[in-house]
Amino acid sequence: MFSKDGNSKDVKTPRICDVVWHNGEFIKWNDARVHVMSHVLHYGSSVFEGIRCYSTKRGPAVFRLREHIQRFLNSAKIYRMDHEWTLDQLCDASVEIARRGEMDQCYIRPILFRSLDEEHPAFGVNPFPNPLACYIGSWDWGKYLGDEAIENGVDVCVSSWNRMTPNSLPAMAKSGANYMNSQLIKMEAIMNGFSEGIALDDRGYVSEGSGENIFMVSGDTVLTPPLSSSILPGITRDSVIQICEQLGISIKERTIQRAALYLADELFFSGTAAEVTPIRSVDHIKVGAGGRGPITKRIQQTFFEITKGERQAPGPWLTYINEQKQDTSDNNGFSAEAEPVMTFQTASLD
Ligand SMILES: Cc1ncc(COP(=O)(O)O)c(C=O)c1O
């Protein structure tokens, strides 16, 4: 999808919801505006989420809503954003925006940021004097790495840019500022004719893509970098881990060297936007046979069956927006009010 002139292309966006949730109310899309002197524009002070709502036979269903909103709250906590919103309120608002968009499927984007108090403006780096604003928007978003990528895979490079160190900008928080690093990775990849870039961490181990986690298949084992490799604790990553466990596929968190990418039998990205996307080459070196490998295909198919509501998920992963409750028909004993279940939210496996 992306080429050297990729800057003129973007992911297909067929529709946008014409209302936006703002601090508890729904406002018109055109009224969702901020002052140009807002703290966030100058100092990157935002945290956000990206959530997909899938088309199913029971109507649209939001995928792992509570886990996403929990990560949103975690990101806000890390950045000392002392807001008033609860997990339940933000989940309800996300469901409501998906409903109001009247789309079969959509992408939901909650964002919390430091804005500007126009009566008492504050322009310094210190974020505390600036009021917080919370918005949730929604649109229909196509395949992030292109329509063909899901089947054929993507060509990627290892980026010359490293991921941030854990004590510089925490990758564990999904903050707007982290995406300046992602933009450097993405632009370099596009300019060199690749779809995506893989960043290494500050020690030289594989971290993640600019907007995706990465998995490697070696023999019959699936490996993925641990949180200590400066990755976002991806919710799709967690889903892939749980799917592997359900399918009886061996899955391990391991630090991965760059050269191991070249020798992998299969590689794939995971992410809300990218879903499960195979990688067919890295730095022009073919991965395995150079297409979607059999284990990737099995995991990908299972993931899509779950998101379509056609297969039992390992937990209550779908919130059917027209039924307004999470699917609790699993046997795991979780109720609709259960806390979000993430296998590795803040700590690594080992
Ligand atoms: C840097 C980065 N890593 C990983 C991911 C995947 O996370 P998730 O599966 O929760 O979307 C994303 C996407 O949100 C991302 O931006």
The ligand as an ORCA input file, in Angstrom:
! r2SCAN-3c Opt
* xyz 0 1
  C       3.683      1.033     19.126
  C       2.595      0.036     19.144
  N       2.863     -1.226     19.507
  C       1.910     -2.171     19.542
  C       0.610     -1.885     19.182
  C      -0.435     -2.956     19.244
  O      -1.253     -2.783     20.354
  P      -2.767     -3.239     20.335
  O      -2.777     -4.661     19.922
  O      -3.242     -3.041     21.720
  O      -3.461     -2.374     19.350
  C       0.272     -0.589     18.789
  C      -1.094     -0.240     18.423
  O      -1.830      0.255     19.200
  C       1.277      0.393     18.774
  O       1.010      1.648     18.408
*
